Amino acid sequence: MSAPTSASTSTSTYGPTDEPAYEPTDRSVPTRGRPRASYDRALVHAILDEAYVCHLGFVRDGAPVVLPTLYGRVGERLYVHGSTGSRPLRMAGEQPGRRSEQDTAAPGLPVCLTVTHVDGLVLARSAFHHSVNYRSVVVHGTAHQVTDPEEKRTALDALVDHVVPGRSYDSRPANAKELAATAVLRLDLAEVSAKVRTGGVNEEPEDLALPHWAGVIPLVTRYGTAVPDEHLDPSVALPDYLAAL
Amino acid sequence: MSAPTSASTSTSTYGPTDEPAYEPTDRSVPTRGRPRASYDRALVHAILDEAYVCHLGFVRDGAPVVLPTLYGRVGERLYVHGSTGSRPLRMAGEQPGRRSEQDTAAPGLPVCLTVTHVDGLVLARSAFHHSVNYRSVVVHGTAHQVTDPEEKRTALDALVDHVVPGRSYDSRPANAKELAATAVLRLDLAEVSAKVRTGGVNEEPEDLALPHWAGVIPLVTRYGTAVPDEHLDPSVALPDYLAAL
C-alpha cells in the first residue's frame, strides 16, 4: 500500500521457511515500506493461493492497462487464461520479429501481476495514520503463451482448482473446441515480492490522548449459502468439498 | 474477467440512471464480454465506493507496474496518495519537458486504475464454464499531482472517508509536516467502464445432465469485531458510525 504510513509490524505472523526466498531485484524492492516487504516463498504462495482474482497489468500503445482475471498456480508458475481473442492473450502471441519458420519463439508480453487481500481497516486518531492491514504479492515478468497441449491442460485444471481445490476432478474437462478457443499465458514466479501490514495503529505519541476511537476493524470474507443451478438434478447433493466451505 | 465464458446476465440488477453515462472510447470498450460492460455513472460510483483498495497501473522503464493503494472519490475525481518519495507519485511530478519558469505544468502520469469485487464462485458442470461473479471498474487516464492546498486537503479527507464514511470528522487533520510529506494524485473519471457478471452458471445444453453439482457460492465480506488500540482511553467508546459496521 502506498499510504504514507510509518514503519509498522510487518511479517511477524509469517515466519521464514526453509525454502529459498525469491531474489530481490531492483524493481521488486519497494521504494517505500521496505520493512513490510518479504521475499519468502511460502508467504508468497499462501497469498496467491487465497485470492480469486489477480490484477494483470500490461502496456498497450504505451499506456498501462490493468484487468482483473482469474489465475492458477502450479509450483513456481502462474497461469492466466482468456479467449484467444482477448487483448493480452493476443499481444503475448504476436510475433512481430518473426522472420523465418525456425524463428517461432513468441517474444512474450511484459506484465505485472498483483494480488491483494485487505484484512482490516486501521483507524488512527490522526487522519495521516489511517491505513489498512493487507497482504499483497507483486510479480514482474514476461508472460508467454502456452503451446504445449499437456501444459495447457495442467494450467486449465489449475485455474479451476484455484476457484475450489479439487474441483477439476468434479467437472467435465475441456473438449477440443474449448481448448482451441482458450489461450493460456504462463508467468514464472521469479521476480516476486510480498508486502504485508498487520497489527494495530501507528500513532504519534502526542496524539495518544486525543478523544478519537482508534483501533482495527477486521475484514473477513465468508462463503454464503450455495445456490444450486435451476437445472440441477435434485438427486445431485452438494459435495463434501463444497459443503466444507 | 477475461475468462473464456459465453454471454451471461450482466447489469440487470443495476438499471440505468438519469445521469449521463460515460462516453465509451476505443480503450474503454472491452474486446471481450461486451454484454457485461456498462458506462453507467451510478454503477461505476457504487463499485468504486464499496472497495477499499484499487490497483494502480503505470509504466516504468517501458514495463508495467501494478500496485495496490487506497483511494478516495470526490464526484468525478479519484485521488490516490502516497509518500512524496513513492514511485508513481514522483513520476507524476517529474517535468522532463520543463523549459522555463512559465512552463510549470507537470505532464502527468498515464495510469490505469482498476477496482474489483468478487461476489461469488460460479461452478459449472464443465471446467470451461467455471467463472466468478464480479463487479469491476477500469479507469484510464493521466494522473496529475495535486498542488492546490485546498484540493489536497479535500482529497485527503476523501481518502480517510473512503475507509469509513465520516471518519475525517473524527480524527486529527493532517498538520503542515504531514501535508508536506504526502503527495496526492488526481485522476478524472472520464474514460471509464464497469464490467459486471451476475447470475448463475452458463452451461452447454448437453452438459446439463452431467452428475456434477453446479451453482453459485456467494462470497461476502463482513466486518469483524473492532479491536481497540492498546493505548485507547477506556472512556472512549466505539462511536455509532463504527458500531453500525
Interface residues (C-beta under 8 A of the other chain):
Chain A: M1 S2 A3 P4 R27 T31 R32 Y52 V53 H55 L56 G57 F58 V59 R60 G62 A63 P64 V65 V66 L67 P68 T69 L70 V80 H81 G82 S83 G85 S86 R87 P88 L89 P110 V111 C112 L113 T114 T116 V118 G120 L121 L123 A124 R125 S126 A127 F128 H130 S131 V132 Y134 S136 V138 H140 L156 D157 L159 V160 V163 V164 R167 S168 D170 S171 R172 P173 A174 N175 E178 A181 T182 G200 V201 E203 D207 L208 A209 L210 P211 H212 W213 A214 G215 V216 I217 P218 L219 V220 T221 R222 Y223 G224 T225 A226 V227 P228 D229 E230 H231 L232 D233 V236 A237 L238 P239 L242 L245
Chain B: M1 S2 A3 P4 R27 T31 R32 Y52 V53 H55 L56 G57 F58 V59 R60 G62 A63 P64 V65 V66 L67 P68 T69 L70 V80 H81 G82 S83 G85 S86 R87 P88 L89 P110 V111 C112 L113 T114 T116 V118 G120 L121 L123 A124 R125 S126 A127 F128 H130 S131 V132 Y134 S136 V138 H140 L156 D157 L159 V160 V163 V164 R167 S168 D170 S171 R172 P173 A174 N175 E178 A181 T182 G200 V201 E203 D207 L208 A209 L210 P211 H212 W213 A214 G215 V216 I217 P218 L219 V220 T221 R222 Y223 G224 T225 A226 V227 P228 D229 E230 H231 L232 D233 V236 A237 L238 P239 L242 L245
